[in-house]
Amino acid sequence: SSCADVLLLASYKWQISKASLLHDNRDSYESISSTKYWIDVQLRWGDFDSHDIERYARAKFLDYTTDNMTLYPSPTGVIIAFDLAY
């Protein structure tokens, strides 16, 4: 189980887009707003050839935002993943 490393709370609402990857240029903003935003930093250690950091980060994000029992306070946030491969 995990929880967000940083939680941002706003006194006004931020306009947010649907979840997308960093290089996705088709962000769509549809009058969705939130006052909560979380940042989670994931560190992966291991053989570079044995795992895919992009797939890992995407799976973690989907797990955290779609699970009903999650410790994450809102579906709006970002995962920053570092691959500490050897």
C-alpha positions in Angstrom: 0.0 0.0 0.0 1.1 3.5 -0.7 0.1 7.1 -0.2 1.0 10.3 -2.0 4.3 12.0 -1.1 3.0 15.5 -1.6 -0.6 16.7 -1.3 -1.6 20.1 -2.7 -4.9 21.7 -1.5 -6.2 24.9 -3.1 -8.7 27.5 -2.0 -9.9 27.7 -5.6 -10.5 25.1 -8.2 -7.9 24.0 -10.8 -8.9 23.0 -14.3 -7.7 19.4 -14.9 -7.5 17.2 -18.0 -8.0 13.5 -18.3 -5.1 11.2 -17.5 -2.4 11.2 -20.2 1.2 10.3 -20.7 4.0 12.9 -20.8 4.4 12.9 -24.6 0.6 12.7 -25.3 -0.4 15.9 -27.2 -4.1 15.2 -27.1 -5.0 16.6 -23.7 -8.7 17.4 -23.4 -10.0 19.9 -20.8 -13.7 19.3 -20.1 -15.0 21.6 -17.4 -13.6 19.2 -14.8 -12.0 20.9 -11.8 -10.5 19.9 -8.4 -9.1 21.5 -5.3 -6.9 18.5 -4.5 -3.8 17.4 -6.4 -1.2 14.8 -5.3 2.4 14.0 -6.3 3.9 10.6 -5.8 7.6 9.7 -6.5 8.3 6.1 -7.3 11.9 4.7 -7.3 12.6 1.5 -9.2 15.8 -0.5 -8.7 16.9 -3.4 -10.8 18.1 -4.6 -14.2 17.2 -2.1 -16.9 16.3 -4.9 -19.4 14.0 -6.7 -17.0 11.3 -4.0 -16.4 9.7 -1.1 -18.2 9.4 2.0 -16.0 6.8 3.6 -18.2 4.5 0.6 -17.9 5.1 0.4 -14.2 4.2 4.1 -13.6 1.1 3.9 -15.7 -0.1 0.7 -13.9 0.5 2.3 -10.5 -1.4 5.5 -11.5 -4.4 3.4 -12.7 -4.3 1.3 -9.5 -4.2 4.4 -7.3 -6.9 6.3 -9.1 -9.4 3.5 -9.7 -9.2 1.6 -6.4 -12.1 2.3 -4.0 -9.9 1.5 -1.0 -7.0 3.8 -2.0 -5.2 6.2 0.3 -5.0 8.7 -2.5 -7.3 11.7 -1.8 -8.5 12.3 -5.3 -8.2 11.0 -8.9 -6.1 14.1 -9.8 -2.4 13.7 -9.5 0.9 12.7 -11.0 3.4 9.9 -10.6 7.1 10.7 -11.2 9.0 7.5 -11.6 12.8 7.2 -11.6 14.5 4.1 -13.0 17.6 3.5 -10.9 18.8 0.7 -13.2 22.2 -1.0 -12.9 
